[in-house]
Amino acid sequence: MFATSKFVKPFLVALFAMTTCSLSFAQDKPKISYGMLLDSTGSMRGQFSTVLEIGKAVVHQTYDHGPVSVFNFDSEGTGRGSRAVPALRIERSQDEEKLNRTIDGLYVQGGQTTLLDAIQFIADRLHEWSPEGDKIIILATDGEDRVSKVKQKELIQQLKDRKIKVFAVGLVRELDSDKRSKATDLLKTLTKETGGRVVFPESNRVGVQSLLSDLAIPIQ
């Protein structure tokens, strides 16, 4: 009995220390940072209610697992030369009600889309806020890009270097065939190359929850 106690006590002390260390490590691990782009450009006008619904569903799924930042587009310039440029609407919030109010306040903007520039803008913010933590960009967009300054290959390399994954809901159905093919290829490449995923709803009847289940956005 004495011999057993002699060996059991040090073992229990060591086990307790390991457990405490593991719990401490888990608590210290940074939460995932989520950056969500809700495409508010003119080409999304007919699907904008769906974009907002997707945004709220993503918030509900992620807000409890890490800070969520919401981005959309602002119109810059006038006439044919106007551009839709990225804008931050709410920064690193885990307040679902506040995030939903922000989404409800979004509206469609004019201008030529700068989708790649917007992704770079979000990536810069996420990297600034959480250089070492996991970072996820979520897109609800038709995938159309017209006048971005950053090149696709350059952007993908930046995302890889910063270990930022891109997930997307590609609302491409209302684009004409040439634009739809180009947008589909762009979203597939961005998501595959960064370790993310894309889903393309086949009709308006596909439920948002089903889309997000297929998208499988990482949570901790």
URMO-V849248 format. One record per run of one state. SS is the DSSP state (alpha for helix, beta for strand, coil for the rest). FROM is the first residue (numbers start at 1). LEN is the number of residues. If there is no record, write none. Layout:
BEGIN
SS_FROM_LEN, SS_FROM_LEN
END
This chain:
BEGIN
coil_1_1, alpha_2_27, coil_29_4, beta_33_6, coil_39_2, beta_41_1, alpha_42_21, coil_63_5, beta_68_9, coil_77_2, alpha_79_3, coil_82_1, beta_83_11, coil_94_2, alpha_96_9, coil_105_4, beta_109_1, coil_110_2, beta_112_2, coil_114_1, alpha_115_15, coil_130_5, beta_135_7, coil_142_10, alpha_152_10, coil_162_2, beta_164_7, coil_171_6, alpha_177_18, coil_195_2, beta_197_3, coil_200_8, alpha_208_8, coil_216_5
END
